[in-house]
Every structure is written in structure tokens, then in C-alpha cells.
């Protein structure tokens, strides 16, 4: 039994060493990432104006900075539990380039992706992920799960978090504050 535990511990240590840990240091973001995050924040504001939780996303071609798709959260408008901003933007980007593989792309989203969206990021073989605020309730990149860097999955993504995080968190806070204020 001690031998088995030692082997398991060894394996775990190797797995952990092999896994790139997503940096929460927004210093890794490029100028293009920050510019795209500003764009995503404007989309999040549009979402709030339509009574949607303010989350926005942009997918751009990493090499050229060309915007392929953008979206905001549309769960209420579409009555669709899957209509998260980054999911919609990834699907539109895949249509735009005629390829479901988004390995040449960077996904920029104002809030840390949930398990569904982080799963899609892995399945779409996204090249890079840049997100704003962390999500203590659903974050699946660094907070609750680490789906984008799990060595057991077949694809790992370079992830940078915390980019303009305060702006993103501020939008979410004021949205929910207004909502509470309006409820009877
Ligand atoms: Zn999501």
C-alpha cells in the first residue's frame, strides 16, 4: 500500500509539473488583448442595457488582430441556457473561418469561463484565452476547476486572467445592485 501511494503521489507530482498553470497575472496580455477586452466590455454594457447579465466576448485572429466574431450574453433574449457570450462568439468565429478548430484564435471574455464554455474552449482547440474578472461561482479556468490546463484532457490553452478585471467586476456589481433595487 505505501508503494502504491508513493507511485500515485509521484504521478500526481509529474502531472502537476506538466500542467501549465494559467497565469492570473494580466501583465502577460498584449496590447491587442487589452484593446479587445475594451471591446468586450462595451459588449457587456450592451448586454446590461438589454437586461442580460453583462458579459461580452470577442474572438480575434492571434497573428493579425482581425476580429472574427463578437457577442454578449443572450440567455434571456434567446431563452437559451447555453447562450453565454464566449460560446456564441466561438461558434460565430468557427463559421467565419469555415473551421471548427480555433487554434489560430484568441478568445477574449470579460468573465472567467464557466465549465460549459471552458469545455468548449478545449473542444475548439482555442489557441489563447484572455479573461477579465474571476468567477467565484462558476469559474472553470482557475477558480473552481482548471479545465483549460488539465493534463488529462487532450488540449491545453494558454490562459491569461485578470485583464481589466475591475471594469468587468464593476459592471457585474452594478447590474446586480440595480436588479436588487428594482425587485419588490
Ligand atoms: Zn459559460
Boltz pocket constraint, residues with backbone or C-beta under 6 A from the ligand:
constraints:
  - pocket:
      binder: B
      contacts: [[A, 84], [A, 87], [A, 113], [A, 114], [A, 115], [A, 116], [A, 117], [A, 118]]
      max_distance: 6.0
